[in-house]
Each structure stands twice: as C-alpha cells, then as structure tokens.
Amino acid sequence: MDEQKTNEATNNEPVVQPQPSISGSPDVSPVPQVGPQLNFAPAKKSKKMLFIGIVLAVIVLAGVVLAGAYVYMNNKPEKVLADALANTASDLLDKKPSSTIGELSFESKGDNPAKVSIKFDGKSSGENGQGSADVTVTFAGKTYNVKTSGVVFGEDELYFKIENLKQTLNTLVASQPEFSLYTSTLDPIISKLDNKWVKITKDDLKQLGMADEQKVDKCTAAVQNLKLSKDDKKQLKKLFKENQFIVASEKLKTEKASDESSFHYKLDFNDKAAEGFAKQVIEMKSFATLKQDCEISQKNIEESFKNESPTTKDDDVKPVVELWVGKKSRRPTKFKVTASDKEFALDFNTEIKLDAKNITVEKPTDSISVNELKAEFEKLVPSSTTSTTDFQDL
C-alpha cells in the first residue's frame, strides 16, 4: 500500500528532461512548471498595442489639425496678398526675368462710337526687354490696324518696328482725302520705315540731340539701384498687414492663370491705408538713399495722395478689379479691370509670370540705322543747323 502511494506520488511529479551541457557554460536547469499552464502574454500585448494605437491616433489627429490651421492661416487673403506684394516688389527691383501677355479694349458709346483694341505682350531679363502692341481702331465704319514692336538692350541699343503703317494710312486717306497731301509728302520716309526694324544706339541719340554726356541725376540713379534687404522684405509684409490698402472684398473660385493654380479675388482699395503704408515704407533702411536723393518727405506723400485722390460722386463708375495669385509661387498671375456705363466700356486683362524661367531677349537679325531715316527727313526739311556762312559759300 505504502509502495503504491509512493509510486502515485512519483508519477505526479514533473519529469525533468536532462539538458545537454555546453562546455564552458554554467549548467542551468529549467524550473519545473507546477499546476495549470496559464499564459497572459497575448492579453498584455493587446493592451499595449491598443495604447500605442490611441497615442498614434492622437498624434496624427493633432498633426492634421495643426496642418489645417497652418494652411488656413497661410492661405488667408491678407497673407496671400502680403506675400504677393513683397514678392512682386522684390522681383521687379532685382530685375528678375518676367513676361506678360494681355489685352486692353475701350469702346465709346456716344454719338460717334469708336472702339480701340490693343493686344500686347512683353518680356524682360535683367537690363534687357522686348514687347509688342497690336492696335486696332474701328471708327466711322473703317478699321485701322498697326502693330508696333520694341527691343531694348540696356542703355546701348534700342530697336523699334512699325508694321502695316502704309496700308493703314492708305485706308485713312480713302475715308479722309484731306490727309493725302501729308501722306504723299512723307511717303519716302513711310516706305523706309514700314515693316522694318530700326536700330538706335546711344551715340545716335547724342547726335540727334536726344541725350547728353551728363551723368544720370542722383534721384534716377537711386531708383535704378534700389534693392530690398532680407529684413525689409519681411518688414514690407508687416507694414502691409498693418496698412491693408488692398483688400480682398470677395474670394472667388480658384482658377488656373499663367499655367498655375491661383487664388482669385475681387479687390477694394483704401487710400488712407495706402498713404500710411507709403509713409512707413519710405522710412525703411532700403529706401534711405532714395528718400535723400529724391528729397521725399512725409509732407510730399500727404500732398501726393491729396492731389491724386479725386472726390467720388454717386454717379461715378466704380471699376471692378480682380487679381489672381499663384497658390505655390505667391506671385500675381493675372490682373483684370472692367468698367462700363451708358457712355463707355473698358476691359483690361493681363497674365503675368514673375521670376519666370527660360526668358531670352533677342536682337533683330536685320535692321536699318536711324540715320537712314534722318537722311530721308533732311531731304524733305532743310537742316535748321545750316549757318549763314554755309549759304554764302554756295
């Protein structure tokens, strides 16, 4: 009986399997497990993962909220307009490459209706620039069209061209015969000028008496050399926010302009805020030389706004001004002004690319000298510089 109990006790004891001994390692035997085998590790792991998930969700939610708040604040109209103003001023003063294209149309609705349409484009890079204007005038049942183009290379060279001049003058003479005397007299010059590039150099201007050897005055030099420091660029935004002379009265649907998704606003202007802005801007360090050499004072600014701000009347036509600002570039991409009443209609719009890429200004491959035009003109008009001695010698 005692032997049977001993055997049962022995059978209930856990069996320990012998472990192989690794040379050089202590002999560690496993601790026998007694009773039911309960493992709580999965439950602890689930709670830990749940806690981590909640923390991550809170972090993501906070990030989304902060990102949304940043986007909202960064895209508020006053912030967008401040960025656009500072970037425009900086790009223009730094003479960064830019391009424009647009159209201006004006229609008179009076007793003698007339319509003028001008399609224009231009681009600039550094000191160089070029542009053209295609002008169409409709009056008294007749349509006249002339296109002008110009290219400027610093202060050294200037090119201009007038296209369709002779045909336009012929159309004018056909409807207004009294002009025939003038056009026939000037025909040699017109033929020389029409559809040809004319080159004018700095020396040509001096010979024609249109330039002198004197240095540029201090004020003009100060304007040409004006640059905004990094600190003043930030200050310019701050001053604009404090003196919001351009206000987004209405935020319109986002549109694409100048190949960029752009904010679209209707604008209002505040002359008093503009005056305050100008007074503070002129006190910035970047404008110190300009203020001194151009002799600009606070009183000058006050008088300027007083003289240039007309008194508005109830029947005055208020133009609708719209501005598009690139969402990414924070630069103006389009500008539009419209106005109309019973007497006239005006529509001006232009697409703009500031800090543009791949802008090149090219010289015309074929041109005549302005001196050739001068020679033709002298054939028609005796030179006023001929002295009495010269006539006596003849």
C-alpha positions in Angstrom: 0.0 0.0 0.0 2.8 2.3 1.0 4.6 1.3 -2.1 1.5 2.1 -4.3 1.3 5.7 -2.7 4.9 6.2 -3.3 4.6 5.2 -7.0 1.5 7.6 -7.4 3.4 10.5 -5.8 6.3 9.7 -8.1 4.0 9.7 -11.1 2.5 13.1 -10.2 5.9 14.8 -10.0 7.0 16.7 -13.1 9.6 15.0 -15.2 12.7 17.0 -15.9 14.5 16.2 -19.1 18.2 16.2 -18.9 19.8 19.1 -20.7 23.0 18.8 -22.7 25.9 20.5 -21.1 27.7 23.1 -23.1 31.4 23.3 -22.4 32.3 26.5 -20.7 28.7 27.4 -19.8 27.1 27.0 -16.4 24.7 24.2 -16.1 21.3 25.9 -15.8 18.4 23.5 -15.4 14.8 24.6 -16.3 12.5 25.4 -13.5 9.7 22.9 -13.4 6.2 24.2 -14.0 3.7 23.1 -11.4 -0.1 23.3 -11.9 -2.1 24.6 -14.9 -0.2 26.3 -17.6 -1.7 29.9 -17.9 -0.1 32.4 -20.3 -1.3 36.1 -20.1 1.3 37.4 -22.6 -1.2 37.9 -25.5 -3.6 40.0 -23.3 -0.8 42.2 -22.1 0.4 42.7 -25.7 -3.1 43.6 -26.9 -3.4 46.3 -24.2 0.0 47.6 -25.1 -0.8 47.8 -28.8 -4.2 49.5 -28.1 -2.4 52.1 -26.0 0.2 52.7 -28.7 -2.6 52.9 -31.4 -4.5 55.5 -29.3 -1.3 57.6 -28.9 -0.6 57.5 -32.6 -4.1 58.4 -33.5 -3.9 61.4 -31.1 -0.6 62.5 -32.7 -2.0 62.1 -36.3 -5.2 64.0 -35.3 -3.1 66.8 -33.7 -0.9 66.9 -36.8 -3.9 67.2 -39.1 -5.4 69.9 -37.0 -2.2 71.9 -36.9 -1.6 71.4 -40.6 -5.2 72.5 -41.3 -4.7 75.6 -39.1 -1.4 76.4 -40.9 -3.0 76.0 -44.3 -5.9 78.2 -43.3 -3.7 80.9 -41.8 -1.2 80.7 -44.7 -4.0 81.0 -47.3 -5.9 83.8 -45.7 -6.4 86.5 -48.4 -4.5 89.2 -46.4 -1.5 86.8 -46.0 -1.6 85.8 -49.7 -1.8 89.5 -50.8 1.1 90.4 -48.5 3.2 87.7 -50.0 2.3 88.7 -53.5 3.2 92.4 -52.8 6.5 91.6 -51.2 7.5 89.1 -53.9 6.5 91.4 -56.7 8.5 94.3 -55.3 11.5 92.1 -54.7 11.3 90.5 -58.2 11.0 93.9 -60.0 13.7 95.6 -58.0 16.0 92.6 -58.5 15.2 92.7 -62.3 14.3 89.0 -62.4 13.0 87.6 -65.7 9.3 88.2 -66.3 6.7 88.0 -69.0 3.3 89.5 -69.7 0.5 89.0 -72.2 -2.9 90.7 -72.3 -5.4 92.9 -74.0 -7.0 96.3 -73.5 -10.2 97.3 -75.1 -12.1 100.6 -74.9 -15.4 101.3 -76.5 -17.1 104.7 -76.8 -20.9 104.5 -77.0 -21.6 108.2 -77.7 -22.9 109.8 -80.9 -19.6 108.9 -82.7 -19.0 105.3 -81.5 -15.4 104.1 -81.7 -13.6 101.1 -80.4 -9.9 100.6 -79.7 -8.4 97.2 -79.0 -4.7 96.6 -78.1 -3.2 93.2 -77.8 0.2 93.3 -76.1 3.0 91.1 -74.8 6.3 91.7 -73.3 9.2 90.0 -71.5 12.3 91.2 -69.7 15.5 89.8 -68.3 17.9 92.0 -66.4 18.5 95.2 -68.2 17.0 93.8 -71.5 13.4 93.7 -72.6 11.1 93.4 -75.6 7.5 93.8 -76.3 4.8 94.4 -78.9 1.4 96.0 -79.2 -1.2 95.2 -81.9 -3.5 98.2 -82.2 -6.9 98.0 -83.9 -9.1 101.1 -84.2 -12.7 101.0 -85.5 -14.2 104.4 -86.3 -16.8 105.6 -88.8 -17.2 102.2 -90.3 -13.5 101.8 -91.0 -10.9 99.6 -89.3 -7.3 100.6 -88.9 -4.6 98.3 -87.7 -0.9 99.0 -86.8 1.5 96.8 -84.9 4.5 98.2 -83.0 7.4 96.3 -81.5 10.4 97.3 -79.5 13.6 95.7 -78.1 15.9 97.3 -75.6 19.4 96.2 -74.7 20.4 98.1 -71.6 21.3 101.7 -72.4 23.3 100.9 -75.5 20.9 99.7 -78.2 17.2 100.3 -79.0 15.2 98.7 -81.8 11.7 99.5 -82.9 9.4 98.5 -85.8 6.0 99.6 -87.1 4.1 97.2 -89.3 1.2 97.8 -91.6 1.8 101.6 -91.5 1.4 102.3 -95.2 -1.8 100.3 -95.6 -3.3 102.0 -92.6 -2.5 105.4 -93.9 -4.0 104.5 -97.3 -7.2 103.4 -95.6 -7.2 106.7 -93.7 -6.8 108.7 -96.9 -9.6 106.8 -98.6 -12.0 107.9 -95.9 -10.4 111.3 -95.3 -8.9 112.6 -98.6 -7.6 115.8 -96.9 -4.8 113.7 -95.4 -3.5 112.8 -98.9 -1.2 115.8 -99.1 0.7 114.8 -95.9 1.0 111.1 -96.7 2.3 111.8 -100.2 4.9 114.2 -98.9 6.1 111.7 -96.2 5.9 108.6 -98.5 9.7 108.2 -98.8 10.0 108.0 -95.0 6.9 105.8 -94.6 8.3 103.4 -97.2 11.6 103.3 -95.5 10.0 102.8 -92.1 7.2 100.4 -92.7 7.8 96.7 -91.6 11.5 97.3 -90.9 13.5 97.2 -87.7 15.2 100.5 -86.9 18.3 100.5 -84.7 19.2 103.4 -82.5 22.4 103.4 -80.5 23.4 105.6 -77.6 25.7 107.6 -79.9 22.8 108.1 -82.3 20.7 109.6 -79.6 23.5 112.0 -78.8 23.9 113.0 -82.4 20.1 113.6 -82.6 20.3 115.8 -79.5 18.1 113.3 -77.5 20.8 112.5 -75.0 23.8 114.3 -73.5 27.0 113.4 -71.8 25.9 114.4 -68.3 25.6 111.7 -65.7 22.2 110.5 -64.6 20.9 112.6 -61.8 21.0 111.3 -58.2 17.3 110.5 -57.9 17.2 108.4 -61.1 20.3 106.5 -60.0 18.7 105.9 -56.6 15.6 104.4 -58.2 17.7 102.2 -60.6 19.8 100.9 -57.7 17.0 100.4 -55.2 17.1 96.9 -53.6 15.2 95.4 -50.7 17.2 93.8 -47.9 16.1 90.5 -46.5 14.9 92.2 -43.3 13.0 94.8 -45.3 11.2 92.2 -47.3 9.8 90.9 -44.1 9.1 94.4 -42.9 7.2 95.1 -46.1 4.8 92.3 -45.4 4.3 93.5 -41.8 3.6 97.1 -42.9 1.1 95.8 -45.5 -0.8 93.9 -42.9 -0.9 97.0 -40.7 -2.0 99.2 -43.6 -4.1 97.0 -45.9 -4.7 99.4 -48.7 -5.5 96.4 -51.0 -8.4 94.3 -49.5 -9.9 91.1 -50.9 -13.6 92.1 -50.8 -14.6 88.7 -52.3 -12.9 85.4 -52.6 -13.8 83.7 -55.9 -13.3 80.3 -57.3 -9.7 79.1 -57.6 -8.7 79.2 -61.3 -5.7 78.4 -63.5 -3.8 81.5 -64.7 -0.3 81.7 -66.2 -0.2 77.9 -66.1 -0.6 77.9 -62.3 -3.5 77.1 -60.0 -4.3 80.5 -58.5 -6.4 82.2 -55.8 -8.9 84.6 -57.3 -10.0 87.8 -55.5 -12.1 90.9 -56.1 -10.2 93.9 -54.7 -11.1 97.1 -52.9 -8.6 99.9 -52.2 -8.2 102.2 -49.2 -6.4 105.5 -50.0 -5.9 106.3 -46.3 -4.2 103.0 -45.6 -2.1 103.4 -48.8 -0.9 106.8 -47.5 0.1 105.3 -44.2 1.8 102.4 -45.9 3.8 104.8 -48.2 4.9 106.9 -45.2 6.2 103.9 -43.3 7.9 102.3 -46.3 9.9 105.4 -47.2 11.4 105.1 -43.6 12.8 101.6 -44.2 16.6 101.3 -44.4 16.5 100.1 -48.0 14.8 103.4 -49.1 17.2 105.7 -47.2 19.2 106.7 -50.3 16.0 107.1 -52.4 14.5 109.3 -49.7 17.5 111.5 -49.5 18.4 111.8 -53.2 14.8 112.2 -54.4 14.0 114.6 -51.4 10.9 112.7 -50.4 9.3 113.7 -47.1 6.1 112.8 -45.2 4.6 116.1 -46.4 5.3 115.2 -50.1 3.5 111.9 -49.6 0.5 113.6 -48.0 0.3 116.2 -50.8 0.6 113.5 -53.4 -2.4 111.5 -52.1 -4.4 114.7 -51.6 -3.8 115.7 -55.2 -4.3 112.3 -56.8 -7.3 111.1 -54.9 -10.4 112.5 -56.8 -13.6 113.3 -55.0 -16.0 110.4 -55.7 -19.6 111.1 -56.7 -22.6 108.9 -56.5 -22.8 108.5 -60.3 -19.1 107.8 -60.7 -18.4 104.4 -62.2 -16.5 102.1 -59.9 -14.3 99.7 -61.7 -14.2 96.0 -60.8 -10.7 94.9 -60.1 -9.7 91.3 -59.9 -6.4 89.7 -59.0 -5.2 86.1 -59.3 -2.2 84.9 -57.1 -0.4 81.7 -57.6 -1.0 79.2 -54.8 2.5 77.9 -55.0 4.6 80.9 -56.3 2.7 83.5 -54.2 3.0 85.9 -57.1 0.4 87.7 -59.3 -0.6 85.5 -62.2 -3.4 87.6 -63.7 -4.9 91.1 -63.3 -8.2 92.3 -64.7 -10.1 95.7 -64.6 -13.5 96.2 -66.0 -15.8 99.2 -66.0 -18.8 100.4 -68.0 -21.8 102.7 -68.2 -24.0 104.2 -70.9 -21.1 106.1 -72.4 -18.2 103.7 -72.4 -16.9 100.2 -71.7 -13.4 99.3 -70.5 -11.8 95.9 -70.2 -8.2 95.3 -69.3 -6.7 91.9 -68.5 -3.1 90.6 -68.4 -1.5 87.3 -67.4 1.9 87.7 -65.6 4.8 85.5 -64.9 7.3 86.9 -62.4 10.6 85.2 -61.6 10.0 83.4 -64.9 12.2 80.7 -66.5 13.7 80.4 -69.9 13.3 84.1 -70.8 15.6 85.4 -73.5 15.6 88.8 -75.3 16.9 88.5 -78.8 18.3 91.2 -81.1 16.6 91.6 -84.6 18.6 89.9 -87.2 18.1 92.6 -89.8 17.7 96.3 -89.2 18.4 99.8 -90.7 20.0 102.6 -88.9 18.0 105.6 -87.6 20.5 107.7 -89.6 18.9 106.4 -92.8 15.5 107.8 -91.7 17.3 111.0 -90.7 18.7 111.3 -94.2 15.3 110.9 -95.8 13.8 113.5 -93.4 16.6 116.0 -94.2 15.7 115.7 -97.9 12.2 117.0 -97.1 13.1 119.6 -94.4 16.1 121.8 -94.7 18.5 121.4 -91.8 18.0 124.1 -89.2 21.6 123.8 -88.3 22.8 125.3 -91.6 24.7 128.6 -90.9 24.7 131.8 -92.8 28.3 131.2 -93.8 27.3 128.0 -95.5 24.7 129.8 -97.7 27.3 132.5 -98.6 29.7 129.8 -99.7 27.2 128.3 -102.1 
